[in-house]
Amino acid sequence: MVLTLADDDGITPVNIAVFARHRTTDVISATYQPMPGESRGHAEVFVNVERAWKIGRTAGGASRELALYIAHGCQHLTGASDHTPRLRAAMRRKERAWLREADDLGYIAGLTGGVKSTG
């Protein structure tokens, strides 16, 4: 899996290419079929760090918001869907559990390197 960090301007072309949506978003997951001769495909999660900074100001911090986006993107790679309220709630429960575990292990604190938002 490849994790690609982007800002609003960087993730918008990905959103256009993957979903034909000309707007920014928080996270996009993409899977790719194996190339000839390879046994497995590849996956990529595009995460909008700029949005994590903006939302994180009011939602528990940029590090937690960024971790949420990564967890959400990885959930999609496992086949999880958020196309209905029930499926979205199930994804959110699993994301919260992952975030609690990551926080307990000290992975979230300082995820953004202790850099303060300037916006």
C-alpha positions in Angstrom: 0.0 0.0 0.0 1.1 3.5 -0.8 0.1 6.4 1.4 0.1 9.7 -0.5 -0.2 13.0 1.5 -1.8 15.9 -0.4 -3.4 19.2 0.1 -6.7 20.5 -1.4 -5.1 21.3 -4.7 -3.3 18.0 -4.9 -6.3 15.7 -4.0 -8.8 17.4 -6.3 -7.3 16.0 -9.6 -7.3 12.5 -7.9 -11.0 13.0 -7.1 -11.7 14.0 -10.7 -9.8 10.9 -12.0 -11.2 8.4 -9.6 -14.8 9.7 -9.1 -15.3 12.4 -11.7 -15.9 14.9 -8.8 -14.4 18.3 -9.3 -13.9 19.2 -5.6 -11.6 18.6 -2.7 -12.2 15.7 -0.3 -10.6 14.2 2.8 -9.4 10.8 1.7 -9.5 8.6 -1.4 -8.7 4.9 -1.6 -7.8 3.2 -4.9 -7.0 -0.3 -5.7 -5.2 -1.5 -8.8 -5.3 -4.9 -10.5 -2.0 -6.8 -10.6 0.3 -6.2 -13.6 1.0 -9.1 -15.8 3.3 -11.5 -14.0 2.4 -10.1 -10.5 0.4 -12.2 -8.0 -1.3 -9.3 -6.3 -2.6 -5.8 -7.0 -1.6 -2.6 -5.3 -3.5 0.0 -3.3 -3.1 3.6 -2.6 -4.7 5.9 0.0 -4.6 9.7 -0.7 -5.0 11.8 2.4 -5.7 15.5 2.5 -3.4 16.9 5.2 -4.6 20.4 4.6 -8.2 19.4 5.4 -7.0 17.5 8.5 -5.4 20.7 9.8 -8.6 22.7 9.1 -11.0 20.3 10.6 -8.7 19.3 13.4 -8.8 22.8 14.9 -12.3 22.0 16.1 -12.5 18.2 16.1 -9.8 17.0 18.6 -6.6 18.0 16.8 -5.0 17.6 13.4 -3.1 14.4 14.4 -6.4 12.7 15.4 -8.1 13.9 12.2 -5.3 12.7 10.0 -5.3 9.3 11.8 -9.1 9.1 11.1 -8.6 9.8 7.4 -5.9 7.1 7.2 -8.2 4.6 9.1 -11.1 5.5 6.9 -9.1 5.0 3.7 -7.7 1.6 4.9 -11.3 0.5 5.7 -12.3 1.1 2.1 -9.3 -1.0 1.0 -10.8 -3.9 3.0 -14.0 -3.5 1.0 -16.0 -1.6 3.6 -18.6 0.9 2.3 -20.2 4.0 3.7 -22.9 4.3 1.1 -25.8 3.9 3.6 -26.2 5.3 7.1 -26.0 1.7 8.5 -22.7 1.0 6.7 -21.3 4.4 7.6 -22.1 3.8 11.3 -20.3 0.4 11.1 -17.3 1.9 9.5 -17.2 4.7 12.1 -17.3 2.1 15.0 -14.4 0.2 13.6 -12.4 3.5 13.0 -13.0 4.6 16.6 -11.8 1.3 17.8 -8.6 1.5 15.7 -8.1 5.1 16.8 -8.4 4.1 20.5 -5.9 1.3 20.0 -3.5 3.6 18.1 -3.8 6.3 20.7 -3.2 3.8 23.5 0.0 2.7 21.7 1.1 6.4 21.3 0.8 6.4 17.6 -1.6 9.4 17.2 0.0 12.0 19.6 2.5 13.9 17.5 1.5 12.3 14.2 1.7 15.7 12.6 5.2 16.1 14.1 4.1 18.7 16.7 3.9 21.3 14.0 1.4 24.0 14.8 -1.2 25.0 12.2 -0.6 28.4 10.8 -4.0 28.8 9.2 
